[in-house]
Amino acid sequence: MDRLRAKRKSRLARKGRVRKRVSGSPARPRLTVYKSLRHIYAQIVDDTTGRTLVAASSLGRDLRPELTKTADVAAARAVGHAIGRKALSREISRVVFDRNGYPFHGKVKALAEAAREAGLEF
């Protein structure tokens, strides 16, 4: 259990270091990623007003029928495509990527690449 606490504490420390430098503005909002053991979530946030502009997750009604599992790389890719489509429909094309302290591989990388394929620039 101590190892899990240390792992979480390290992730939160990395998150804090990144968040000191990365901030979303109206011109370039922040695309942030969160992953739990069962689902993956992405949202685009304007930090100046503190509002979530667009959100997508593996829990969404539009994604649930096409997903066999909700926490694998394929689900992350689907969430990335969904957040990209929703952002472009709200006329958001440029974002700042916030990996939230997670290493940039696996699910986080798949979500980022899918969002880029959908048309987001970061």
C-alpha positions as semicolon CSV with decimal commas, in nm:
position;residue;x (nm);y (nm);z (nm)
1;M;0,000;0,000;0,000
2;D;0,289;0,235;0,068
3;R;0,413;0,183;-0,286
4;L;0,074;0,288;-0,426
5;R;0,069;0,599;-0,206
6;A;0,421;0,687;-0,320
7;K;0,323;0,639;-0,684
8;R;0,020;0,866;-0,646
9;K;0,225;1,125;-0,457
10;S;0,485;1,127;-0,735
11;R;0,218;1,173;-1,002
12;L;0,064;1,463;-0,812
13;A;0,408;1,623;-0,774
14;R;0,466;1,595;-1,151
15;K;0,117;1,736;-1,207
16;G;0,197;2,037;-0,988
17;R;0,521;2,109;-1,171
18;V;0,347;2,098;-1,508
19;R;0,048;2,305;-1,395
20;K;0,279;2,584;-1,280
21;R;0,375;2,638;-1,644
22;V;0,070;2,517;-1,841
23;S;-0,245;2,724;-1,830
24;G;-0,542;2,743;-2,062
25;S;-0,651;3,076;-2,209
26;P;-0,947;3,169;-2,428
27;A;-0,716;3,158;-2,731
28;R;-0,559;2,824;-2,637
29;P;-0,755;2,630;-2,375
30;R;-0,605;2,336;-2,188
31;L;-0,680;1,977;-2,291
32;T;-0,645;1,771;-1,975
33;V;-0,652;1,393;-1,937
34;Y;-0,754;1,184;-1,638
35;K;-0,755;0,807;-1,625
36;S;-0,893;0,578;-1,362
37;L;-0,871;0,202;-1,355
38;R;-1,205;0,172;-1,535
39;H;-1,239;0,480;-1,756
40;I;-1,053;0,759;-1,932
41;Y;-1,167;1,120;-1,937
42;A;-1,064;1,430;-2,135
43;Q;-1,182;1,786;-2,107
44;I;-1,092;2,121;-2,254
45;V;-1,076;2,394;-1,991
46;D;-1,045;2,773;-2,004
47;D;-0,847;2,847;-1,687
48;T;-0,912;3,222;-1,692
49;T;-1,285;3,167;-1,633
50;G;-1,256;2,822;-1,476
51;R;-1,505;2,668;-1,719
52;T;-1,503;2,336;-1,896
53;L;-1,568;2,404;-2,263
54;V;-1,580;2,047;-2,399
55;A;-1,568;1,707;-2,230
56;A;-1,559;1,345;-2,343
57;S;-1,508;1,018;-2,161
58;S;-1,542;0,645;-2,203
59;L;-1,864;0,679;-2,002
60;G;-2,030;0,895;-2,269
61;R;-2,348;0,771;-2,431
62;D;-2,207;0,827;-2,779
63;L;-1,901;0,606;-2,711
64;R;-2,039;0,325;-2,494
65;P;-2,195;0,118;-2,776
66;E;-1,873;0,107;-2,980
67;L;-1,640;0,021;-2,688
68;T;-1,585;-0,335;-2,571
69;K;-1,363;-0,221;-2,283
70;T;-1,364;0,125;-2,128
71;A;-1,007;0,149;-2,001
72;D;-0,784;0,021;-2,281
73;V;-0,588;0,198;-2,556
74;A;-0,877;0,161;-2,802
75;A;-1,108;0,343;-2,560
76;A;-0,850;0,620;-2,518
77;R;-0,829;0,653;-2,896
78;A;-1,210;0,678;-2,920
79;V;-1,218;0,945;-2,647
80;G;-0,946;1,138;-2,832
81;H;-1,147;1,136;-3,154
82;A;-1,461;1,241;-2,964
83;I;-1,293;1,533;-2,787
84;G;-1,142;1,647;-3,117
85;R;-1,477;1,639;-3,298
86;K;-1,654;1,820;-3,015
87;A;-1,382;2,084;-2,993
88;L;-1,392;2,155;-3,364
89;S;-1,771;2,187;-3,351
90;R;-1,723;2,455;-3,083
91;E;-1,458;2,622;-3,305
92;I;-1,164;2,527;-3,083
93;S;-0,869;2,417;-3,292
94;R;-0,559;2,502;-3,084
95;V;-0,510;2,370;-2,732
96;V;-0,237;2,318;-2,474
97;F;-0,197;1,952;-2,375
98;D;-0,190;1,868;-2,003
99;R;-0,104;1,504;-1,941
100;N;-0,188;1,551;-1,572
101;G;0,135;1,393;-1,444
102;Y;0,093;1,069;-1,637
103;P;0,378;0,941;-1,856
104;F;0,326;1,017;-2,225
105;H;0,279;0,663;-2,351
106;G;0,004;0,407;-2,378
107;K;-0,344;0,549;-2,320
108;V;-0,236;0,911;-2,284
109;K;-0,036;0,899;-2,606
110;A;-0,321;0,725;-2,792
111;L;-0,568;0,991;-2,678
112;A;-0,333;1,273;-2,783
113;E;-0,265;1,123;-3,126
114;A;-0,636;1,065;-3,189
115;A;-0,716;1,423;-3,092
116;R;-0,449;1,543;-3,337
117;E;-0,595;1,322;-3,610
118;A;-0,938;1,473;-3,541
119;G;-0,795;1,818;-3,611
120;L;-0,669;1,965;-3,282
121;E;-0,330;2,138;-3,287
122;F;-0,089;2,106;-2,993
